[in-house]
Amino acid sequence: MTMDTKELIQRVRRVELKTRGLSDRIFSGEYHSAFKGRGMAFSENREYQHGDEIRTIDWNVTARMGHPYVKVFEEERELTVFMLIDISASNATGSQQRSKHELITELSAVLAFSAMGNNDKVGAVLFSDRIERFIPPKKGRSHILRIIREIIEIEPIGTKTDISFALEHFLSAMKKRTIAFLISDFRDRGFEKTLKQAGRRHDLVALRVTDPLDRTVPAVGWIPIQDPETGLHRWFNSGNGQSRKKHDAAEREREAELKEMFARSGVDQAVLCTHRPYVQPLMQLFDRRG
């Protein structure tokens, strides 16, 4: 059901207040050092000083002025940040403080405001098993608020997850190298080839969103379980210790496979859970890259 405009504005504002404060206080310096510029850009000429490298001398200016001048370069800081945001049905679930979708919304906002603080452009694609929304990169607060509003308001047509399709769309749309965040619970398989391609062409980071119920099912007897992405129902005997152990083992194996795949693909990852603060894992990710 579509929410009314007043409620939508209030929710966007709440997300902005929470995440922009975090971005300003905590992540601004870490983001800057973790994601470097594309290279060095010419800034100015100045007179040669003792200790300057010979290779930085600008011989044309030196000839004109009659004494040595050097070129001064600065890091080319302006970047494009692009977020691939999974809004498939499995992210509507959540067992405690918030759903995966709510966590994804906050993470996207924190990253977007951190990028805005560095004067970077920000774009996004919202995907399920199709491209639900494509938002071209732009600068500014109003653009960031639009991205947040789209994540909150959108009612996806697709229910399943197709990460390969989202990555292929991203590779087709973004030709220049970008900082890219793939934000998902990764309830999908068969996307390693495309992940490697995206990792080679862009600075790609995977943010894996989890919930305690993904792994641990409470012991409450027979319970009906519906796969949110296929709609299929099945009965699960949560009171049976062996069944719970089997489920837990399958999830651990899936997590290990994902970790190994990201490592093979050269893609950094961070794991964030709905029942824990996300500040520390994000800081650890930035520190590793800084």
C-alpha beads as a LAMMPS data file, in Angstrom:
LAMMPS data file: protein, C-alpha beads

290 atoms
289 bonds

1 atom types
1 bond types

-500.0 500.0 xlo xhi
-500.0 500.0 ylo yhi
-500.0 500.0 zlo zhi

Masses

1 110.0

Atoms # bond

1 1 1 0.000 0.000 0.000
2 1 1 1.395 3.386 -0.990
3 1 1 2.037 5.719 1.946
4 1 1 0.728 9.274 1.841
5 1 1 3.027 12.185 1.000
6 1 1 3.203 13.543 4.552
7 1 1 4.248 10.167 5.999
8 1 1 6.831 9.689 3.229
9 1 1 8.375 13.121 3.876
10 1 1 8.534 12.380 7.619
11 1 1 10.268 9.038 7.038
12 1 1 12.786 10.555 4.633
13 1 1 13.492 13.317 7.140
14 1 1 14.029 10.813 9.981
15 1 1 16.509 8.852 7.860
16 1 1 18.323 12.077 6.931
17 1 1 18.585 13.252 10.552
18 1 1 19.977 9.915 11.739
19 1 1 22.360 9.129 8.914
20 1 1 23.622 12.593 8.030
21 1 1 24.716 13.131 11.637
22 1 1 26.640 9.839 11.550
23 1 1 28.173 10.753 8.227
24 1 1 29.304 14.200 9.400
25 1 1 30.661 13.049 12.777
26 1 1 32.143 9.664 12.014
27 1 1 32.616 8.821 8.377
28 1 1 33.797 11.984 6.638
29 1 1 37.554 11.477 7.203
30 1 1 37.413 7.692 6.891
31 1 1 35.477 7.867 3.637
32 1 1 37.987 10.364 2.208
33 1 1 40.992 8.157 2.989
34 1 1 39.302 4.871 2.032
35 1 1 38.264 5.965 -1.451
36 1 1 41.033 7.867 -3.172
37 1 1 40.683 10.079 -6.219
38 1 1 41.388 8.885 -9.740
39 1 1 44.839 10.441 -9.837
40 1 1 46.774 13.692 -9.554
41 1 1 45.574 16.903 -11.174
42 1 1 47.666 20.000 -11.930
43 1 1 47.064 22.766 -9.380
44 1 1 49.560 25.601 -9.923
45 1 1 53.155 26.656 -10.627
46 1 1 55.446 27.971 -7.912
47 1 1 59.120 28.846 -7.601
48 1 1 61.540 25.977 -7.126
49 1 1 62.443 25.279 -3.469
50 1 1 65.339 23.250 -2.084
51 1 1 64.275 19.600 -1.933
52 1 1 61.807 19.727 -4.842
53 1 1 62.170 16.859 -7.303
54 1 1 63.836 17.761 -10.590
55 1 1 61.142 15.933 -12.545
56 1 1 58.515 18.446 -11.311
57 1 1 60.277 21.433 -12.938
58 1 1 58.102 23.176 -15.540
59 1 1 60.714 23.992 -18.180
60 1 1 58.433 26.253 -20.234
61 1 1 57.625 28.513 -17.261
62 1 1 61.254 28.348 -16.100
63 1 1 62.430 29.612 -19.513
64 1 1 59.909 32.464 -19.462
65 1 1 60.644 33.595 -15.882
66 1 1 64.422 33.128 -15.986
67 1 1 64.570 30.974 -12.846
68 1 1 63.212 27.512 -11.918
69 1 1 59.479 26.894 -11.428
70 1 1 57.836 23.571 -10.548
71 1 1 54.404 22.090 -11.200
72 1 1 52.268 21.444 -8.109
73 1 1 49.778 18.612 -8.266
74 1 1 46.838 17.787 -5.994
75 1 1 44.851 14.602 -5.611
76 1 1 41.930 14.603 -8.017
77 1 1 39.204 14.105 -5.461
78 1 1 35.934 14.308 -7.337
79 1 1 34.524 10.803 -7.701
80 1 1 31.340 9.138 -8.799
81 1 1 29.758 6.859 -6.207
82 1 1 27.189 4.352 -7.389
83 1 1 24.984 2.145 -5.208
84 1 1 23.399 -1.105 -6.402
85 1 1 20.542 -1.581 -3.936
86 1 1 18.709 -4.905 -3.593
87 1 1 15.003 -4.301 -2.908
88 1 1 13.820 -7.872 -3.542
89 1 1 11.239 -9.524 -1.298
90 1 1 13.739 -11.274 0.986
91 1 1 14.882 -7.889 2.286
92 1 1 11.427 -7.081 3.639
93 1 1 12.054 -9.599 6.441
94 1 1 13.515 -8.861 9.856
95 1 1 13.266 -10.405 13.295
96 1 1 14.202 -7.665 15.757
97 1 1 14.749 -3.897 15.681
98 1 1 14.356 -3.425 11.929
99 1 1 13.956 -5.158 8.620
100 1 1 16.779 -5.689 6.155
101 1 1 15.142 -3.093 3.918
102 1 1 15.275 -0.488 6.691
103 1 1 18.948 -1.271 7.312
104 1 1 19.671 -1.038 3.575
105 1 1 17.932 2.353 3.496
106 1 1 20.107 3.686 6.341
107 1 1 23.326 2.291 4.851
108 1 1 22.538 3.830 1.478
109 1 1 21.857 7.195 3.125
110 1 1 25.080 7.136 5.179
111 1 1 27.157 6.350 2.094
112 1 1 25.368 8.971 -0.001
113 1 1 25.815 11.731 2.585
114 1 1 29.477 10.751 3.069
115 1 1 29.976 11.054 -0.682
116 1 1 28.135 14.390 -0.712
117 1 1 30.485 15.668 2.004
118 1 1 33.375 15.007 -0.396
119 1 1 31.594 16.743 -3.289
120 1 1 31.189 13.444 -5.149
121 1 1 28.368 12.562 -7.508
122 1 1 26.007 9.816 -6.323
123 1 1 23.854 7.497 -8.412
124 1 1 21.862 4.348 -7.728
125 1 1 20.077 1.421 -9.255
126 1 1 17.299 -0.281 -7.283
127 1 1 16.904 -3.890 -8.379
128 1 1 15.101 -7.163 -7.736
129 1 1 15.093 -9.672 -10.597
130 1 1 14.773 -6.615 -12.835
131 1 1 15.842 -2.987 -12.770
132 1 1 13.170 -1.276 -10.713
133 1 1 14.697 2.201 -10.809
134 1 1 17.814 3.829 -12.286
135 1 1 18.943 7.168 -10.806
136 1 1 21.818 8.824 -12.731
137 1 1 24.699 10.287 -10.689
138 1 1 24.287 13.891 -9.530
139 1 1 25.403 16.098 -6.665
140 1 1 23.513 17.798 -3.864
141 1 1 21.241 17.226 -0.890
142 1 1 17.998 17.233 -2.878
143 1 1 19.358 14.460 -5.089
144 1 1 20.362 12.374 -2.041
145 1 1 16.892 12.859 -0.544
146 1 1 15.389 11.674 -3.823
147 1 1 17.397 8.431 -3.617
148 1 1 16.270 7.878 -0.005
149 1 1 12.662 8.610 -0.958
150 1 1 12.775 6.115 -3.826
151 1 1 14.165 3.356 -1.564
152 1 1 11.459 3.968 1.063
153 1 1 8.537 4.416 -1.304
154 1 1 9.183 1.912 -4.068
155 1 1 6.952 -1.136 -4.389
156 1 1 9.028 -3.498 -6.536
157 1 1 7.416 -5.383 -9.390
158 1 1 9.881 -8.267 -9.132
159 1 1 10.204 -10.456 -6.034
160 1 1 13.319 -12.511 -6.756
161 1 1 16.982 -11.428 -6.812
162 1 1 19.131 -11.266 -9.950
163 1 1 22.500 -9.772 -9.032
164 1 1 24.100 -10.608 -12.393
165 1 1 21.410 -8.652 -14.234
166 1 1 21.908 -5.621 -11.953
167 1 1 25.696 -5.743 -12.415
168 1 1 25.363 -6.068 -16.192
169 1 1 23.092 -3.010 -16.264
170 1 1 25.586 -1.109 -14.095
171 1 1 28.522 -2.059 -16.364
172 1 1 26.581 -0.955 -19.416
173 1 1 25.511 2.373 -17.879
174 1 1 28.738 3.389 -16.098
175 1 1 31.708 3.383 -18.465
176 1 1 34.078 5.449 -16.304
177 1 1 35.566 3.937 -13.169
178 1 1 33.397 4.532 -10.089
179 1 1 33.208 3.642 -6.422
180 1 1 30.388 1.077 -6.353
181 1 1 28.556 -0.407 -3.374
182 1 1 26.563 -3.608 -3.924
183 1 1 24.100 -3.726 -0.998
184 1 1 22.168 -6.994 -0.681
185 1 1 21.452 -10.051 1.438
186 1 1 22.867 -12.021 -1.531
187 1 1 20.096 -14.649 -1.643
188 1 1 21.214 -15.471 -5.151
189 1 1 23.747 -17.632 -6.954
190 1 1 25.603 -17.691 -10.248
191 1 1 26.797 -14.083 -10.333
192 1 1 30.541 -14.612 -9.766
193 1 1 31.553 -14.036 -13.404
194 1 1 29.775 -10.679 -13.575
195 1 1 31.047 -9.744 -10.110
196 1 1 34.637 -10.275 -11.292
197 1 1 34.026 -8.137 -14.382
198 1 1 32.590 -5.315 -12.261
199 1 1 35.426 -5.650 -9.741
200 1 1 38.040 -5.243 -12.475
201 1 1 36.425 -2.169 -14.039
202 1 1 35.250 -0.408 -10.876
203 1 1 36.180 -0.098 -7.202
204 1 1 33.445 -2.461 -6.013
205 1 1 32.517 -3.105 -2.375
206 1 1 29.939 -5.672 -1.205
207 1 1 27.805 -4.836 1.839
208 1 1 26.027 -8.013 2.956
209 1 1 22.919 -7.438 5.056
210 1 1 21.848 -10.239 7.414
211 1 1 19.243 -10.996 10.068
212 1 1 19.443 -13.515 12.971
213 1 1 16.572 -15.525 11.467
214 1 1 18.660 -16.185 8.348
215 1 1 20.657 -18.658 10.385
216 1 1 18.932 -19.433 13.703
217 1 1 15.333 -20.582 13.743
218 1 1 13.691 -20.523 17.220
219 1 1 12.512 -23.863 18.657
220 1 1 8.717 -23.417 18.511
221 1 1 7.620 -26.638 16.836
222 1 1 6.209 -26.999 13.329
223 1 1 6.068 -23.623 11.598
224 1 1 4.960 -22.605 8.089
225 1 1 7.778 -20.968 6.141
226 1 1 7.176 -18.971 2.994
227 1 1 10.014 -18.150 0.648
228 1 1 9.465 -14.408 0.116
229 1 1 10.994 -14.522 -3.352
230 1 1 9.167 -17.546 -4.797
231 1 1 6.016 -17.470 -2.671
232 1 1 6.349 -21.220 -2.003
233 1 1 5.288 -22.539 1.421
234 1 1 6.774 -25.416 3.367
235 1 1 6.544 -26.739 6.905
236 1 1 9.664 -26.727 9.056
237 1 1 10.015 -28.627 12.340
238 1 1 11.865 -26.026 14.407
239 1 1 11.450 -28.188 17.512
240 1 1 13.743 -30.798 16.000
241 1 1 17.353 -30.104 16.976
242 1 1 18.724 -31.937 13.954
243 1 1 16.590 -29.838 11.588
244 1 1 17.797 -26.633 13.196
245 1 1 21.431 -27.790 13.031
246 1 1 21.035 -28.710 9.365
247 1 1 19.558 -25.280 8.604
248 1 1 22.350 -23.537 10.538
249 1 1 25.044 -25.590 8.783
250 1 1 23.587 -24.766 5.353
251 1 1 23.634 -21.055 6.167
252 1 1 27.222 -21.229 7.456
253 1 1 28.269 -22.986 4.261
254 1 1 26.521 -20.317 2.157
255 1 1 28.266 -17.527 4.121
256 1 1 31.665 -19.208 3.657
257 1 1 31.033 -19.580 -0.086
258 1 1 30.143 -15.888 -0.381
259 1 1 33.249 -14.849 1.535
260 1 1 35.489 -16.975 -0.684
261 1 1 33.795 -15.689 -3.846
262 1 1 34.320 -12.044 -2.858
263 1 1 37.981 -12.807 -2.117
264 1 1 38.449 -14.543 -5.498
265 1 1 36.797 -11.585 -7.221
266 1 1 38.970 -8.993 -5.455
267 1 1 35.901 -7.377 -3.895
268 1 1 35.996 -6.021 -0.332
269 1 1 33.029 -6.991 1.819
270 1 1 31.469 -6.033 5.129
271 1 1 28.702 -7.918 6.950
272 1 1 26.001 -5.863 8.667
273 1 1 23.178 -7.267 10.788
274 1 1 19.732 -5.871 11.568
275 1 1 20.182 -6.359 15.336
276 1 1 23.585 -4.673 15.664
277 1 1 24.888 -1.116 15.064
278 1 1 26.465 -0.759 11.636
279 1 1 29.006 1.917 12.583
280 1 1 31.779 -0.491 13.616
281 1 1 31.722 -2.785 10.541
282 1 1 31.679 0.250 8.239
283 1 1 34.575 1.850 10.141
284 1 1 36.516 -1.420 9.932
285 1 1 35.892 -1.545 6.182
286 1 1 37.116 2.034 5.734
287 1 1 40.162 1.389 7.970
288 1 1 41.171 -1.663 5.909
289 1 1 41.101 0.436 2.775
290 1 1 42.646 3.614 4.207

Bonds

1 1 1 2
2 1 2 3
3 1 3 4
4 1 4 5
5 1 5 6
6 1 6 7
7 1 7 8
8 1 8 9
9 1 9 10
10 1 10 11
11 1 11 12
12 1 12 13
13 1 13 14
14 1 14 15
15 1 15 16
16 1 16 17
17 1 17 18
18 1 18 19
19 1 19 20
20 1 20 21
21 1 21 22
22 1 22 23
23 1 23 24
24 1 24 25
25 1 25 26
26 1 26 27
27 1 27 28
28 1 28 29
29 1 29 30
30 1 30 31
31 1 31 32
32 1 32 33
33 1 33 34
34 1 34 35
35 1 35 36
36 1 36 37
37 1 37 38
38 1 38 39
39 1 39 40
40 1 40 41
41 1 41 42
42 1 42 43
43 1 43 44
44 1 44 45
45 1 45 46
46 1 46 47
47 1 47 48
48 1 48 49
49 1 49 50
50 1 50 51
51 1 51 52
52 1 52 53
53 1 53 54
54 1 54 55
55 1 55 56
56 1 56 57
57 1 57 58
58 1 58 59
59 1 59 60
60 1 60 61
61 1 61 62
62 1 62 63
63 1 63 64
64 1 64 65
65 1 65 66
66 1 66 67
67 1 67 68
68 1 68 69
69 1 69 70
70 1 70 71
71 1 71 72
72 1 72 73
73 1 73 74
74 1 74 75
75 1 75 76
76 1 76 77
77 1 77 78
78 1 78 79
79 1 79 80
80 1 80 81
81 1 81 82
82 1 82 83
83 1 83 84
84 1 84 85
85 1 85 86
86 1 86 87
87 1 87 88
88 1 88 89
89 1 89 90
90 1 90 91
91 1 91 92
92 1 92 93
93 1 93 94
94 1 94 95
95 1 95 96
96 1 96 97
97 1 97 98
98 1 98 99
99 1 99 100
100 1 100 101
101 1 101 102
102 1 102 103
103 1 103 104
104 1 104 105
105 1 105 106
106 1 106 107
107 1 107 108
108 1 108 109
109 1 109 110
110 1 110 111
111 1 111 112
112 1 112 113
113 1 113 114
114 1 114 115
115 1 115 116
116 1 116 117
117 1 117 118
118 1 118 119
119 1 119 120
120 1 120 121
121 1 121 122
122 1 122 123
123 1 123 124
124 1 124 125
125 1 125 126
126 1 126 127
127 1 127 128
128 1 128 129
129 1 129 130
130 1 130 131
131 1 131 132
132 1 132 133
133 1 133 134
134 1 134 135
135 1 135 136
136 1 136 137
137 1 137 138
138 1 138 139
139 1 139 140
140 1 140 141
141 1 141 142
142 1 142 143
143 1 143 144
144 1 144 145
145 1 145 146
146 1 146 147
147 1 147 148
148 1 148 149
149 1 149 150
150 1 150 151
151 1 151 152
152 1 152 153
153 1 153 154
154 1 154 155
155 1 155 156
156 1 156 157
157 1 157 158
158 1 158 159
159 1 159 160
160 1 160 161
161 1 161 162
162 1 162 163
163 1 163 164
164 1 164 165
165 1 165 166
166 1 166 167
167 1 167 168
168 1 168 169
169 1 169 170
170 1 170 171
171 1 171 172
172 1 172 173
173 1 173 174
174 1 174 175
175 1 175 176
176 1 176 177
177 1 177 178
178 1 178 179
179 1 179 180
180 1 180 181
181 1 181 182
182 1 182 183
183 1 183 184
184 1 184 185
185 1 185 186
186 1 186 187
187 1 187 188
188 1 188 189
189 1 189 190
190 1 190 191
191 1 191 192
192 1 192 193
193 1 193 194
194 1 194 195
195 1 195 196
196 1 196 197
197 1 197 198
198 1 198 199
199 1 199 200
200 1 200 201
201 1 201 202
202 1 202 203
203 1 203 204
204 1 204 205
205 1 205 206
206 1 206 207
207 1 207 208
208 1 208 209
209 1 209 210
210 1 210 211
211 1 211 212
212 1 212 213
213 1 213 214
214 1 214 215
215 1 215 216
216 1 216 217
217 1 217 218
218 1 218 219
219 1 219 220
220 1 220 221
221 1 221 222
222 1 222 223
223 1 223 224
224 1 224 225
225 1 225 226
226 1 226 227
227 1 227 228
228 1 228 229
229 1 229 230
230 1 230 231
231 1 231 232
232 1 232 233
233 1 233 234
234 1 234 235
235 1 235 236
236 1 236 237
237 1 237 238
238 1 238 239
239 1 239 240
240 1 240 241
241 1 241 242
242 1 242 243
243 1 243 244
244 1 244 245
245 1 245 246
246 1 246 247
247 1 247 248
248 1 248 249
249 1 249 250
250 1 250 251
251 1 251 252
252 1 252 253
253 1 253 254
254 1 254 255
255 1 255 256
256 1 256 257
257 1 257 258
258 1 258 259
259 1 259 260
260 1 260 261
261 1 261 262
262 1 262 263
263 1 263 264
264 1 264 265
265 1 265 266
266 1 266 267
267 1 267 268
268 1 268 269
269 1 269 270
270 1 270 271
271 1 271 272
272 1 272 273
273 1 273 274
274 1 274 275
275 1 275 276
276 1 276 277
277 1 277 278
278 1 278 279
279 1 279 280
280 1 280 281
281 1 281 282
282 1 282 283
283 1 283 284
284 1 284 285
285 1 285 286
286 1 286 287
287 1 287 288
288 1 288 289
289 1 289 290
